[in-house]
Amino acid sequence: MDPSMSSPHSYFPVTHSPQVGVLPEVASLSSEELEDLLNCDDKLTEFVAALPQVTAVNKQCDQLIIQNEALAKANLERSGDYERTRDAIIQKLEEFTSLRTSFEELTQMQLKASEKLAPASIQESLLISSIQSEEESEKIAEDFLQKHIDVESFLGSYLEKRIETHLRKFKGERLGAQLRELHKAGF
């Protein structure tokens, strides 16, 4: 059997010509030293650990570990600030939610009040109250005809209710006319 095939790594031909991509540290070793590395895992591990590329990677890992630990410590030191800020934000959010709810309720109240004060609502209220005043004046007239009240009481209260009725009707009709004119003008 060929001695070069006795090693488990025999598929790597042993040549002494410089290879592209071969580490200079490996290229400078003799065949016996290479055989020793292949046969002894401890020597191979020691050799690989001593390579400048591996030591550079290990050094970089150590630096990253130190940076990571420093960052973790800084984060832990700031955790109190983060929690206070988070609590303040939660409190402000609750305050905002409460104020928004209050604002929405007040807006609804304002809309209802605005509807009551809208010219069309005022006109409707005037017309309704004029009808009520007219009904009250008719009741006063019936009471007089049935002799439940005397002439002086009748004249005072009947005239007052009739004047009130006509004033409310007039104001309601006048407001209606003004609203129609505004509507025609595009308002």
C-alpha positions as CSV (number, residue, x, y, z in Angstrom):
1,M,0.0,0.0,0.0
2,D,1.1,3.5,-0.8
3,P,2.5,5.3,2.4
4,S,0.8,8.5,1.4
5,M,-2.6,6.8,1.5
6,S,-2.1,5.5,5.1
7,S,-3.2,8.7,6.7
8,P,-6.9,9.6,7.1
9,H,-6.1,12.9,5.4
10,S,-4.3,11.3,2.5
11,Y,-6.6,12.9,0.0
12,F,-4.5,16.0,0.4
13,P,-1.5,15.5,-1.8
14,V,1.8,16.4,-0.2
15,T,3.6,18.8,-2.5
16,H,6.3,21.3,-1.9
17,S,5.2,23.8,-4.4
18,P,3.7,27.1,-3.1
19,Q,-0.1,26.9,-3.2
20,V,-2.5,29.8,-3.7
21,G,-4.6,30.3,-0.5
22,V,-2.2,28.3,1.8
23,L,-1.4,30.0,5.1
24,P,2.2,31.0,5.2
25,E,2.5,29.4,8.6
26,V,1.4,26.0,7.1
27,A,3.6,26.5,4.0
28,S,6.7,26.9,6.2
29,L,6.1,23.6,8.0
30,S,8.0,20.4,7.0
31,S,6.2,17.2,6.0
32,E,7.0,15.7,9.3
33,E,5.5,18.7,11.2
34,L,2.4,18.5,9.1
35,E,2.1,14.8,9.7
36,D,2.4,15.5,13.5
37,L,-0.4,18.1,13.2
38,L,-2.6,15.6,11.4
39,N,-2.0,12.8,13.8
40,C,-2.2,14.8,17.1
41,D,-5.4,16.8,17.7
42,D,-3.8,18.7,20.6
43,K,-1.0,19.9,18.5
44,L,-3.4,20.9,15.7
45,T,-5.6,22.8,18.2
46,E,-2.5,24.5,19.6
47,F,-1.2,25.4,16.1
48,V,-4.6,26.8,15.0
49,A,-5.0,28.8,18.2
50,A,-1.6,30.4,17.6
51,L,-2.4,31.5,14.1
52,P,-2.5,35.3,13.8
53,Q,-5.9,35.3,12.1
54,V,-7.4,33.2,15.0
55,T,-5.8,35.4,17.6
56,A,-7.1,38.5,15.9
57,V,-10.6,37.0,15.8
58,N,-10.3,36.0,19.5
59,K,-9.1,39.5,20.4
60,Q,-12.0,41.0,18.5
61,C,-14.4,38.7,20.3
62,D,-12.9,39.8,23.6
63,Q,-13.3,43.4,22.7
64,L,-16.9,42.9,21.7
65,I,-17.6,41.1,24.9
66,I,-16.2,44.1,26.9
67,Q,-18.2,46.5,24.8
68,N,-21.4,44.4,25.3
69,E,-20.8,44.3,29.0
70,A,-20.3,48.1,29.2
71,L,-23.4,48.7,27.1
72,A,-25.4,46.3,29.4
73,K,-24.1,48.2,32.5
74,A,-25.0,51.6,30.9
75,N,-28.5,50.3,30.1
76,L,-29.0,49.0,33.7
77,E,-27.9,52.4,35.0
78,R,-30.4,54.1,32.8
79,S,-33.2,51.7,33.5
80,G,-34.5,54.0,36.4
81,D,-34.6,56.9,34.0
82,Y,-36.4,54.8,31.4
83,E,-39.0,53.7,33.9
84,R,-39.6,57.2,35.3
85,T,-40.0,58.5,31.7
86,R,-42.3,55.6,30.9
87,D,-44.4,56.2,34.0
88,A,-44.6,59.9,33.1
89,I,-45.7,59.0,29.6
90,I,-48.4,56.7,30.9
91,Q,-49.6,59.4,33.2
92,K,-49.7,61.9,30.4
93,L,-51.5,59.5,28.2
94,E,-54.2,58.9,30.9
95,E,-54.5,62.6,31.4
96,F,-54.8,63.1,27.6
97,T,-57.5,60.4,27.5
98,S,-59.4,62.0,30.3
99,L,-59.2,65.5,28.7
100,R,-60.2,64.1,25.3
101,T,-63.3,62.4,26.8
102,S,-64.2,65.7,28.7
103,F,-63.6,67.7,25.5
104,E,-65.9,65.3,23.5
105,E,-68.7,65.6,26.1
106,L,-68.4,69.4,26.2
107,T,-68.4,69.5,22.4
108,Q,-71.7,67.5,22.4
109,M,-73.2,69.9,25.0
110,Q,-72.1,72.9,23.0
111,L,-73.7,71.4,19.8
112,K,-77.0,70.8,21.7
113,A,-76.8,74.4,23.0
114,S,-76.0,75.7,19.5
115,E,-79.0,73.8,18.1
116,K,-81.3,75.4,20.7
117,L,-79.9,78.8,19.6
118,A,-80.1,78.2,15.9
119,P,-82.4,80.6,14.1
120,A,-84.7,77.8,12.9
121,S,-85.0,76.5,16.5
122,I,-85.8,79.9,17.8
123,Q,-88.4,80.4,15.1
124,E,-90.0,77.0,16.0
125,S,-90.0,77.9,19.7
126,L,-91.7,81.3,19.0
127,L,-94.4,79.6,17.0
128,I,-95.0,76.9,19.6
129,S,-95.1,79.5,22.4
130,S,-97.5,81.7,20.3
131,I,-99.9,78.7,20.0
132,Q,-99.7,78.0,23.7
133,S,-100.4,81.7,24.5
134,E,-103.4,81.6,22.1
135,E,-104.7,78.5,23.9
136,E,-104.3,80.2,27.2
137,S,-106.2,83.3,26.0
138,E,-109.0,81.1,24.7
139,K,-109.2,79.4,28.1
140,I,-109.4,82.9,29.8
141,A,-112.3,83.7,27.4
142,E,-114.1,80.5,28.2
143,D,-113.7,81.1,31.9
144,F,-115.2,84.6,31.4
145,L,-118.1,83.3,29.4
146,Q,-118.9,80.7,32.0
147,K,-118.7,83.5,34.6
148,H,-115.7,82.0,36.5
149,I,-113.8,85.4,36.4
150,D,-115.0,89.0,36.5
151,V,-114.7,91.6,33.7
152,E,-111.7,93.4,35.1
153,S,-109.7,90.2,35.6
154,F,-110.7,89.0,32.1
155,L,-109.7,92.2,30.4
156,G,-106.3,92.4,32.1
157,S,-105.3,88.8,31.5
158,Y,-107.0,88.3,28.1
159,L,-105.4,91.4,26.6
160,E,-102.0,90.5,28.0
161,K,-102.2,86.9,26.5
162,R,-103.5,88.2,23.1
163,I,-100.6,90.8,22.9
164,E,-98.1,88.1,23.8
165,T,-99.6,85.7,21.2
166,H,-99.5,88.3,18.4
167,L,-95.9,89.4,19.3
168,R,-94.6,85.8,19.3
169,K,-96.4,85.1,16.0
170,F,-95.0,88.3,14.5
171,K,-91.5,87.6,15.7
172,G,-91.6,83.9,14.4
173,E,-92.9,84.9,11.0
174,R,-90.4,87.8,10.7
175,L,-87.5,85.5,11.6
176,G,-88.8,82.9,9.1
177,A,-88.9,85.5,6.4
178,Q,-85.3,86.6,7.2
179,L,-84.2,83.0,7.2
180,R,-85.7,82.4,3.7
181,E,-84.0,85.6,2.4
182,L,-80.7,84.3,3.8
183,H,-81.2,80.9,2.3
184,K,-81.9,82.5,-1.1
185,A,-78.7,84.6,-0.8
186,G,-76.8,81.3,-0.2
187,F,-76.2,81.5,3.6
